[in-house]
Amino acid sequence: MSFPEQDWRLLRSLHSAALGRYCARVPEECAAVMQDADSPAHDRYLCLFRLIKERDGRIAAAFNDMRRSTAIQRLAAMILLGVTTDEELAQFSRATRESATALAEILGPSKKARKAR
């Protein structure tokens, strides 16, 4: 599927806002880990290290390598991260929305994994 020019321009403009939303969320998660007074300092450090490493992988999947050939994957990753609004997604063409949301469902945690959480 060819990524439409209008959707490409929209994704490029959405990129910065979505990245900002994600980057605002990560320090809050880090602060929550560090404020867990019931855990020893070393355990908090290890948890923080794993959290940052995992979040770094997620940020790369959603925001690095922005090319038209990877646009659907990047949009799907942004959807999975929850950094796009319904209003923003509604601006994309129907085909792009359907492709990105279908890919997000495929790449997202399975229903079994979601129930276990």
ZALUMMAR-693863 format. One record per residue (C-alpha): residue number from 1; residue in one letter; x, y, z. Coordinates in nm, 2 decimals, decimal comma, padded with zeros to 4 digits. Last residue first. Example, Ala and Ser with C-alpha at 12.3 -4.5 7.8 and 13.67 -1.06 7.14 Angstrom:
<atoms>
 pos code      u      v      w
   2    s  01,37 -00,11  00,71
   1    a  01,23 -00,45  00,78
</atoms>
This chain:
<atoms>
 pos code      u      v      w
 117    r -00,21 -00,78  03,40
 116    a -00,31 -01,14  03,31
 115    k -00,61 -01,03  03,12
 114    r -00,39 -00,82  02,89
 113    a -00,16 -01,12  02,83
 112    k -00,45 -01,34  02,72
 111    k -00,59 -01,07  02,50
 110    s -00,26 -01,05  02,32
 109    p -00,04 -00,76  02,38
 108    g -00,02 -00,52  02,08
 107    l  00,15 -00,60  01,75
 106    i -00,16 -00,74  01,58
 105    e -00,39 -00,48  01,73
 104    a -00,15 -00,21  01,63
 103    l -00,14 -00,35  01,28
 102    a -00,52 -00,34  01,25
 101    t -00,52  00,02  01,39
 100    a -00,26  00,13  01,14
  99    s -00,42 -00,03  00,84
  98    e -00,77  00,09  00,92
  97    r -00,65  00,45  00,99
  96    t -00,45  00,45  00,67
  95    a -00,74  00,32  00,46
  94    r -00,98  00,56  00,61
  93    s -00,76  00,86  00,54
  92    f -00,60  01,03  00,84
  91    q -00,78  01,32  01,02
  90    a -00,97  01,08  01,24
  89    l -00,65  00,97  01,40
  88    e -00,58  01,32  01,53
  87    e -00,93  01,36  01,67
  86    d -00,91  01,02  01,84
  85    t -00,59  01,13  02,01
  84    t -00,25  00,99  01,95
  83    v  00,00  00,91  02,23
  82    g -00,16  00,58  02,34
  81    l  00,16  00,39  02,31
  80    l -00,01  00,13  02,08
  79    i -00,14  00,41  01,86
  78    m  00,21  00,56  01,83
  77    a  00,33  00,21  01,73
  76    a  00,06  00,18  01,47
  75    l  00,16  00,53  01,33
  74    r  00,52  00,42  01,31
  73    q  00,44  00,09  01,14
  72    i  00,21  00,27  00,89
  71    a  00,48  00,53  00,81
  70    t  00,77  00,28  00,75
  69    s  00,79  00,32  00,38
  68    r  00,70  00,69  00,40
  67    r  01,00  00,73  00,62
  66    m  01,04  00,82  00,99
  65    d  01,32  00,60  01,11
  64    n  01,28  00,67  01,48
  63    f  00,95  00,77  01,64
  62    a  00,73  00,47  01,73
  61    a  00,97  00,18  01,74
  60    a  01,25  00,40  01,89
  59    i  01,03  00,53  02,16
  58    r  00,92  00,18  02,25
  57    g  01,28  00,06  02,27
  56    d  01,38  00,35  02,49
  55    r  01,08  00,28  02,71
  54    e  01,21 -00,07  02,77
  53    k  01,56  00,04  02,86
  52    i  01,42  00,32  03,08
  51    l  01,20  00,08  03,27
  50    r  01,48 -00,18  03,30
  49    f  01,72  00,08  03,45
  48    l  01,44  00,21  03,68
  47    c  01,37 -00,14  03,81
  46    l  01,74 -00,20  03,87
  45    y  01,77  00,13  04,06
  44    r  01,46  00,07  04,26
  43    d  01,60 -00,27  04,36
  42    h  01,93 -00,11  04,45
  41    a  01,75  00,15  04,67
  40    p  01,56 -00,12  04,86
  39    s  01,19 -00,12  04,80
  38    d  00,92  00,00  05,05
  37    a  01,01  00,36  04,98
  36    d  00,87  00,34  04,63
  35    q  00,94  00,70  04,53
  34    m  01,20  00,60  04,27
  33    v  00,96  00,39  04,08
  32    a  00,69  00,65  04,07
  31    a  00,95  00,91  03,96
  30    c  01,05  00,69  03,67
  29    e  00,68  00,66  03,56
  28    e  00,65  01,04  03,57
  27    p  00,97  01,08  03,38
  26    v  00,83  00,85  03,11
  25    r  00,49  01,03  03,06
  24    a  00,63  01,36  02,94
  23    c  00,84  01,19  02,68
  22    y  00,54  01,01  02,54
  21    r  00,33  01,33  02,51
  20    g  00,63  01,51  02,35
  19    l  00,68  01,24  02,10
  18    a  00,31  01,25  02,01
  17    a  00,33  01,63  01,96
  16    s  00,64  01,61  01,75
  15    h  00,52  01,33  01,52
  14    l  00,18  01,47  01,45
  13    s  00,32  01,71  01,19
  12    r  00,51  01,43  01,02
  11    l  00,20  01,21  01,04
  10    l -00,02  01,47  00,88
   9    r  00,22  01,53  00,59
   8    w  00,24  01,16  00,53
   7    d -00,14  01,13  00,54
   6    q -00,17  01,40  00,27
   5    e  00,09  01,23  00,06
   4    p -00,09  00,90  00,07
   3    f  00,11  00,59  00,19
   2    s  00,13  00,34 -00,09
   1    m  00,00  00,00  00,00
</atoms>
